[in-house]
Amino acid sequence: MADWNDHENLTWAPEDLISKTSFKDLLFSDEARLIGLKGILLSLIMLALGGVMALTFRTELAQPGIQFFEAKTYISALTLHGMIMVFGFAIPMTISIMYYMLPKALGVEKLESPWAAHLSFWTILAAGVLLIIGRPDFTWTFYVPLSLRVAGSTVWMGYIAIVLVGVSEVLAGITLLNTARAWKRKTGGRWIDMPLIGWGALTEAGFLIISAPVLSLVGAIMLTDYLKITAIYDPARGGDALTFLWMFWFYGHPAVYLPLVPIIGVLYALLPRLLGRPLWSQKSGVVAFTLLFVLGFGVWHHHFQPNVTIHGWIQATFEFMTMMVIIPSSLHVFNWIATLWSGPISAETKNWIPFKFTIGAIFMIILGGVSGFINGQISINTDFIHNTYWIPAHFHTIFLGFIAQMSMAAIYFLFPYFTGRMFHPGLANLHFWLWQLGIFAQVMLMFALGLAYFPRWVVDYLPLPEWVVPQFGLTVAGFVVGLGFLVFIVNMLISARRGEVVTEDPWPVPDRLGDGVPGTDAAAEAAAPAE
């Protein structure tokens, strides 16, 4: 079992950090909490923008025919939604939460290399501005030659944004790597004994530093091809689109782990903190992070295996590696389940909003993992699910169901610490249930559309019953999720000023297992009358 002391550090004195912090300090202070907060705030703005884009094209897709806009506007909204949600919300949000929590959880004095974290923030902000102004319409995967042909005159802004995203992620990796190393320097302990949130930081840093430079290189080559300086990707001038696929997806599949790994590390810190007992297994978590890192760099070809004929043994290797990824994922999930199962859970903990969102997130990653297992299998992917709604169903289950929900769990947990006030529990519960219903309906309807062979990236479709009914329901579910987010924002804004003042720890750490936890033998003995 992990040492519970690794997680007792995850407690701050409640204070109104927001009111006493100037805007200048929020933007430029090296204090870990402020670096994390400014990243969280920017990520929430990106989530709002990406959500508006989704609701825009969801309204168009609610029924067959062209209601509001043509294909070009639809694809532009779809592109902005995908790129903002992946590069502007999911990855920066989970990294920013880790910035906030990591020094405290590791017991180190500060966030190392804060200059890199600051520069990462400004770089991703610049990328977001360029994307919104440029309005590229080549989807979030920006496949060539499409992305070199049909986009408007401002598409070059999209290429530069891609370069900046890669730079931002490398800088974030430097901060996380050096902060994890600070634990080693301070304690002199073995790497295997480092708290698992530190292992999440270490794994994330490896993914970022190795894969993100390739994304920047892809963006730079797209820009030079577009300007006719080079012809590396452009097939009309002797380039090779297959080169783009190999380069982009070398980054693109590790990219799905970039928001996943840090929020898994956060979950490893929050779960024992909320339960008041150690994780079931420290070593299995270390093994899972290590395997995920190793296997994560051997699966990217399954994203384009239906389109490219290569040697069978190469395809089989990628298929095998893809299915092997379920091993580290399962190690993580079973570690969480075993931790939950290893003792009683107090009624107070069950009612805590961070705990509820954590349980909802664990459920969704199980659903996403099970559905994703078949994606890498050559025959099924090629003939059945590739480029149908099954694929967005899978990654929305992970990105929205797990990553976004765990991000909310962390924000609700941290909120009283940096505002000195408690959020409104009724509104928080409304947010929770709107998201459970909305997200589950969304992904299940996407799966149903995938099973009915509904294609991705289309603005209009035939009025088939198996398409019309799920598409309308999917739009309704999207607005339910949007309403939940609106409730969350209202709750945060009002509670930060008018919420109940918190003077003591808002999440009192329960006594450790067997040492006074209600329902344990020790608690029963303590409560028994003396004879």
C-alpha positions in Angstrom: 0.0 0.0 0.0 1.0 3.6 -0.6 2.1 5.7 2.3 -0.9 7.8 3.3 1.5 10.6 4.3 2.0 11.2 0.6 -1.5 12.6 0.3 -2.0 14.3 3.7 -0.1 17.3 2.2 -3.0 18.0 -0.1 -4.6 20.6 2.2 -4.4 24.4 2.2 -5.6 26.9 4.6 -8.8 28.4 3.1 -8.2 32.0 2.0 -9.6 34.6 -0.4 -6.6 34.3 -2.8 -8.6 35.9 -5.7 -9.4 39.2 -3.9 -6.0 39.8 -2.5 -4.2 39.0 -5.8 -3.7 41.7 -8.3 -4.2 41.1 -12.0 -0.5 41.6 -12.5 0.4 38.9 -9.9 -2.2 36.5 -11.4 -0.4 36.8 -14.8 3.2 37.0 -13.7 3.6 35.6 -10.2 5.8 32.4 -9.8 3.5 31.1 -7.1 2.2 27.6 -8.1 -1.4 28.3 -7.2 -1.5 31.5 -9.3 0.2 29.8 -12.3 -2.4 27.0 -12.0 -5.3 29.4 -11.6 -4.6 31.5 -14.6 -4.3 28.4 -16.7 -7.6 27.0 -15.3 -9.4 30.3 -16.1 -8.1 30.4 -19.7 -9.1 26.8 -20.1 -12.6 27.5 -18.9 -12.9 30.3 -21.4 -11.7 27.9 -24.1 -14.3 25.3 -22.9 -17.0 27.9 -23.2 -15.9 28.9 -26.8 -15.6 25.3 -27.9 -18.9 24.5 -26.4 -20.6 27.4 -28.3 -19.1 26.1 -31.5 -20.5 22.6 -30.7 -24.0 23.9 -30.0 -23.8 25.9 -33.2 -23.3 23.0 -35.5 -25.4 20.7 -33.3 -28.3 23.0 -33.9 -27.7 22.6 -37.7 -27.6 18.8 -37.4 -30.8 18.5 -35.3 -32.7 17.6 -38.5 -31.8 16.8 -42.1 -31.5 19.6 -44.6 -29.7 22.9 -44.5 -31.2 25.1 -41.8 -28.7 27.8 -41.0 -25.5 27.6 -42.8 -23.7 25.8 -45.6 -20.9 23.2 -45.5 -18.0 25.7 -45.2 -19.3 27.4 -42.1 -20.2 24.0 -40.6 -16.7 22.7 -41.1 -15.1 25.9 -39.8 -17.2 25.6 -36.6 -16.4 21.9 -36.3 -12.6 22.7 -36.8 -12.7 25.4 -34.1 -14.6 23.2 -31.7 -12.1 20.3 -32.1 -8.9 22.3 -32.0 -10.1 24.6 -29.1 -11.3 21.6 -27.0 -8.2 19.5 -27.5 -5.4 22.1 -27.6 -7.1 25.0 -25.7 -9.2 23.2 -23.0 -8.4 19.6 -22.3 -4.5 19.6 -22.3 -4.0 23.1 -20.7 -6.7 22.5 -18.1 -5.3 19.2 -16.8 -1.8 20.6 -16.8 -2.8 23.7 -15.0 -4.6 21.7 -12.3 -1.4 19.7 -11.9 0.6 23.0 -11.6 -1.7 24.0 -8.7 -1.6 20.7 -6.8 1.8 19.2 -7.6 4.2 21.1 -5.3 1.8 20.6 -2.3 1.2 16.9 -3.1 5.0 16.2 -3.6 6.0 18.2 -0.5 8.4 20.4 -2.5 8.7 24.1 -2.0 7.6 25.5 -5.4 6.8 24.8 -9.0 10.1 24.4 -10.8 11.0 26.3 -14.0 8.0 28.7 -13.6 9.4 30.7 -16.6 8.5 27.8 -18.8 5.0 27.5 -17.4 4.4 31.3 -18.0 5.7 31.1 -21.5 3.6 28.0 -22.2 0.5 30.0 -21.1 1.2 33.0 -23.3 2.0 30.7 -26.3 -1.2 28.7 -26.0 -3.1 32.0 -25.7 -1.5 33.3 -28.8 -2.4 30.1 -30.6 -6.0 30.4 -29.6 -6.3 33.9 -30.8 -4.8 33.0 -34.2 -7.2 30.1 -34.5 -10.3 32.2 -33.8 -9.2 35.0 -36.1 -8.0 32.6 -38.9 -11.1 30.4 -38.7 -9.5 27.4 -40.5 -11.9 24.9 -42.0 -9.7 21.8 -42.3 -11.0 19.8 -39.2 -8.9 19.4 -36.1 -6.6 16.8 -37.7 -5.9 19.3 -40.6 -5.3 16.5 -43.2 -3.3 17.4 -46.4 -4.0 18.1 -49.2 -7.4 19.4 -47.9 -5.7 21.8 -45.5 -3.5 23.2 -48.3 -6.4 23.8 -50.7 -9.8 24.7 -49.5 -9.1 27.0 -46.5 -9.5 30.8 -46.8 -6.8 33.4 -47.1 -6.2 33.5 -43.3 -5.4 29.8 -43.1 -1.7 30.6 -42.5 -2.8 31.7 -39.0 -3.9 28.1 -38.3 -0.5 26.8 -39.4 1.3 29.1 -37.0 -1.2 28.2 -34.2 -0.2 24.6 -34.7 3.5 25.5 -34.3 2.7 27.4 -31.1 0.7 24.6 -29.6 3.7 22.3 -29.9 6.0 24.9 -28.4 3.6 25.5 -25.5 3.4 21.8 -24.7 7.2 21.3 -24.7 7.5 24.2 -22.3 4.9 22.7 -20.0 6.8 19.4 -20.1 9.9 21.1 -18.9 8.1 22.5 -15.8 6.5 19.2 -15.0 9.7 17.2 -15.4 11.8 19.6 -13.2 9.1 19.6 -10.5 9.0 15.9 -10.4 12.8 15.8 -10.2 12.6 18.3 -7.3 10.9 15.6 -5.2 13.8 13.3 -5.9 16.4 16.0 -4.9 14.5 16.9 -1.7 13.7 13.4 -0.4 16.4 11.3 -1.9 13.8 8.6 -2.1 13.4 5.9 -4.8 11.5 6.9 -7.9 9.0 4.1 -7.3 8.0 5.7 -4.0 7.2 9.1 -5.5 3.5 9.9 -5.1 1.5 8.9 -8.2 0.6 12.5 -9.1 4.4 12.9 -9.5 4.5 9.9 -11.8 1.7 11.5 -13.8 3.8 14.6 -14.1 6.9 12.6 -15.1 4.9 10.6 -17.7 3.2 13.7 -19.1 6.6 15.4 -19.4 8.0 12.5 -21.4 5.0 12.6 -23.8 5.2 16.3 -24.2 8.9 16.6 -24.8 9.1 13.8 -27.2 5.9 14.2 -29.3 5.1 17.9 -29.3 8.1 19.0 -31.3 6.9 16.9 -34.1 3.6 18.8 -34.1 5.4 22.1 -34.4 7.4 20.7 -37.3 4.2 19.6 -39.0 2.7 23.1 -38.7 5.9 24.6 -40.0 6.0 22.3 -43.0 2.3 23.0 -43.7 3.1 26.8 -43.7 6.1 26.5 -46.0 4.2 24.2 -48.3 1.3 26.7 -48.4 3.8 29.5 -49.2 5.3 27.3 -52.0 8.7 27.4 -50.2 8.7 23.6 -49.9 6.7 20.7 -51.3 7.0 18.1 -48.6 3.3 17.3 -48.1 1.7 18.8 -51.2 1.2 15.9 -53.7 0.4 18.4 -56.5 4.0 19.5 -56.4 5.7 16.2 -55.7 5.1 15.9 -52.0 3.7 13.0 -50.1 0.5 13.1 -48.0 1.5 9.8 -46.3 4.5 11.6 -44.8 2.1 14.0 -43.1 0.0 11.0 -41.7 3.1 9.3 -40.2 4.4 12.6 -38.7 1.1 14.0 -37.4 -0.2 10.8 -35.8 3.2 10.2 -34.2 2.1 13.2 -32.1 -1.7 12.7 -32.6 -2.1 9.5 -30.7 0.1 10.4 -27.8 -1.9 13.6 -27.9 -5.0 11.7 -26.6 -2.9 10.9 -23.5 -1.7 14.4 -23.0 -4.9 15.5 -21.1 -5.5 12.0 -19.7 -2.2 11.4 -17.9 -2.1 14.5 -15.7 -5.8 14.1 -14.7 -5.1 10.5 -13.8 -2.4 11.7 -11.6 -4.8 14.2 -10.0 -7.3 11.4 -9.4 -4.6 9.5 -7.6 -4.1 12.4 -5.3 -7.8 13.3 -4.8 -9.2 9.8 -4.2 -7.3 8.8 -1.1 -7.5 12.4 0.2 -11.3 12.3 0.0 -11.6 8.7 1.3 -9.1 9.2 4.1 -7.2 6.0 3.4 -4.2 5.0 1.2 -4.4 3.8 -2.3 -4.7 0.1 -2.8 -1.5 -0.2 -4.7 1.4 2.3 -5.3 3.4 -0.1 -7.5 0.6 -1.0 -9.9 0.2 2.8 -10.5 3.9 3.1 -11.3 3.7 0.1 -13.6 0.6 1.5 -15.3 2.2 4.9 -16.0 5.3 3.3 -17.3 3.5 0.9 -19.6 1.2 3.7 -20.9 4.2 5.7 -21.8 6.0 2.9 -23.6 2.9 1.6 -25.4 1.5 5.0 -26.2 4.3 5.6 -28.7 3.4 2.4 -30.6 -0.2 2.8 -31.6 -0.5 5.8 -33.9 -0.9 3.9 -37.2 -4.4 2.6 -36.3 -5.7 6.1 -37.0 -5.1 5.7 -40.7 -4.7 1.9 -41.3 -7.9 1.7 -43.4 -6.4 4.2 -45.8 -2.9 2.9 -46.3 -1.6 -0.5 -47.4 1.7 -1.4 -45.8 3.3 -4.7 -44.8 1.0 -6.9 -42.9 3.3 -7.5 -40.0 3.6 -3.7 -39.4 -0.2 -3.4 -39.3 -0.4 -6.4 -37.0 2.2 -4.9 -34.7 0.3 -1.6 -34.4 -3.0 -3.6 -33.8 -1.3 -5.7 -31.1 0.2 -2.6 -29.4 -3.2 -0.8 -29.5 -4.9 -3.7 -27.8 -2.1 -3.9 -25.2 -2.9 -0.3 -24.1 -5.9 -1.7 -22.2 -3.4 -3.3 -19.7 -2.1 0.0 -18.1 -5.6 1.5 -18.4 -7.1 -1.5 -16.6 -4.4 -1.3 -13.9 -5.3 2.3 -13.2 -9.1 1.6 -13.1 -8.8 -1.5 -10.9 -6.5 0.4 -8.5 -9.2 3.0 -8.1 -11.9 0.4 -7.7 -9.9 -1.5 -5.1 -9.2 1.7 -3.2 -12.9 2.4 -3.1 -13.7 -1.2 -2.2 -11.0 -1.5 0.5 -13.1 0.1 3.3 -16.2 2.0 4.2 -17.0 5.3 2.6 -18.5 7.8 5.0 -21.9 9.4 4.2 -20.2 12.8 4.3 -17.7 11.8 1.6 -20.5 10.4 -0.6 -22.2 13.8 -0.6 -19.1 15.7 -1.5 -19.3 17.1 -5.1 -15.6 16.4 -5.9 -16.2 12.7 -4.9 -19.4 12.5 -7.0 -17.6 13.8 -10.1 -14.7 11.5 -9.5 -17.1 8.5 -9.4 -18.8 9.7 -12.6 -15.4 10.1 -14.3 -14.3 6.6 -13.3 -17.6 5.2 -14.8 -17.0 7.0 -18.1 -13.4 5.9 -18.5 -14.5 2.3 -18.1 -17.2 2.9 -20.8 -14.7 4.7 -23.1 -12.0 2.1 -22.6 -14.3 -0.9 -23.4 -15.6 0.8 -26.5 -12.1 1.9 -27.6 -10.7 -1.6 -27.4 -12.1 -2.6 -30.8 -10.8 0.6 -32.6 -7.4 -0.8 -33.2 -8.5 -4.1 -34.7 -7.8 -3.9 -38.4 -10.9 -5.7 -39.8 -13.4 -4.0 -37.6 -11.9 -0.6 -37.9 -11.5 -0.8 -41.7 -14.9 -2.2 -42.6 -17.1 -1.1 -39.7 -16.3 1.9 -37.6 -13.7 4.0 -39.3 -14.9 7.6 -39.9 -18.3 6.9 -38.4 -19.7 8.5 -35.3 -18.4 5.5 -33.3 -15.0 7.3 -33.2 -16.2 10.6 -31.8 -18.4 8.6 -29.4 -15.2 6.9 -28.0 -13.1 10.0 -27.6 -16.0 12.1 -26.2 -16.5 9.4 -23.6 -12.9 9.9 -22.5 -12.5 13.7 -23.1 -15.8 14.9 -21.9 -16.9 12.0 -19.7 -13.6 11.4 -17.9 -11.2 14.3 -18.4 -13.7 17.2 -18.2 -15.5 15.6 -15.2 -12.3 15.0 -13.3 -11.3 18.6 -14.1 -14.6 19.7 -12.4 -13.9 17.4 -9.5 -10.5 19.1 -9.0 -12.0 22.7 -9.4 -14.7 22.0 -6.9 -12.2 20.6 -4.5 -9.8 23.6 -4.8 -12.5 26.3 -4.9 -12.8 26.8 -1.1 -9.1 26.9 -0.8 -8.5 29.8 -3.1 -11.7 31.8 -2.5 -12.2 31.2 1.2 -15.9 30.4 0.5 -17.9 27.3 -0.3 -19.8 27.0 -3.5 -23.6 26.5 -3.5 -24.2 22.7 -3.0 -27.6 22.7 -4.7 -26.3 24.3 -7.9 -23.3 22.0 -7.8 -25.5 19.0 -7.5 -27.7 20.3 -10.4 -24.5 20.7 -12.5 -23.5 17.1 -11.6 -26.7 15.5 -12.6 -27.1 17.6 -15.8 -23.7 16.4 -16.8 -24.3 12.7 -16.0 -27.5 12.7 -18.0 -26.3 14.9 -20.8 -22.9 13.3 -21.3 -24.2 9.7 -21.1 -27.0 10.5 -23.6 -24.5 12.2 -25.9 -22.0 9.3 -26.1 -24.6 6.6 -26.3 -26.4 8.3 -29.1 -23.1 8.8 -30.9 -22.4 5.1 -30.5 -25.9 4.3 -31.9 -25.2 6.6 -34.9 -21.8 4.8 -35.4 -23.6 1.5 -35.5 -25.9 2.9 -38.1 -22.9 4.0 -40.2 -23.5 7.7 -39.9 -20.4 9.4 -41.3 -18.3 12.1 -39.6 -17.9 15.6 -41.0 -21.2 16.0 -42.9 -23.5 19.0 -42.6 -26.6 17.2 -44.2 -27.8 13.7 -44.2 -30.6 11.5 -45.5 -33.9 11.4 -43.5 -33.4 7.9 -42.3 -35.1 7.1 -38.9 -31.9 5.5 -37.5 -30.2 8.8 -38.2 -32.8 11.5 -37.6 -33.9 10.4 -34.1 -30.4 10.0 -32.6 -29.2 13.3 -34.2 -32.1 15.2 -32.7 -31.5 13.6 -29.3 -27.8 14.3 -29.6 -28.5 18.0 -30.0 -30.8 18.0 -27.0 -28.2 16.2 -24.9 -25.6 18.8 -26.0 -27.7 21.6 -24.7 -28.2 19.7 -21.4 -24.4 19.6 -21.0 -24.2 23.3 -22.0 -26.8 24.1 -19.4 -24.8 22.2 -16.8 -21.7 24.2 -17.6 -23.7 27.5 -17.4 -24.9 26.4 -13.9 -21.3 25.7 -12.9 -20.1 29.2 -14.1 -23.0 31.0 -12.3 -22.3 29.0 -9.1 -18.6 29.9 -9.2 -19.1 33.6 -9.9 -21.7 34.1 -7.2 -20.1 31.8 -4.6 -16.7 33.5 -5.0 -18.4 36.7 -3.6 -21.4 35.5 -1.6 -20.7 31.9 -0.7 -20.5 30.7 2.9 -17.2 31.7 4.4 -14.9 28.8 5.1 -12.7 29.0 8.2 -11.7 25.4 8.5 -10.7 22.7 6.1 -13.7 22.2 3.8 -12.8 18.6 3.2 -11.8 17.3 6.6 -9.5 14.3 6.1 -11.3 11.3 7.5 -9.4 9.2 10.1 -7.3 6.6 8.4 -8.7 3.1 7.9 -9.0 1.1 11.0 -8.2 4.2 13.2 -11.6 5.6 13.9 -13.3 5.6 10.5 -17.1 4.9 11.1 -17.9 1.3 10.3 -14.5 -0.1 11.1 -13.6 -2.4 13.9 -11.6 0.3 15.6 -14.6 2.7 15.5 -16.9 0.0 16.8 -14.6 -0.7 19.7 -14.3 2.9 20.5 -18.1 3.4 20.5 -18.8 0.2 22.6 -19.8 0.9 26.2 -17.2 -0.2 28.8 -18.1 -3.3 30.8 
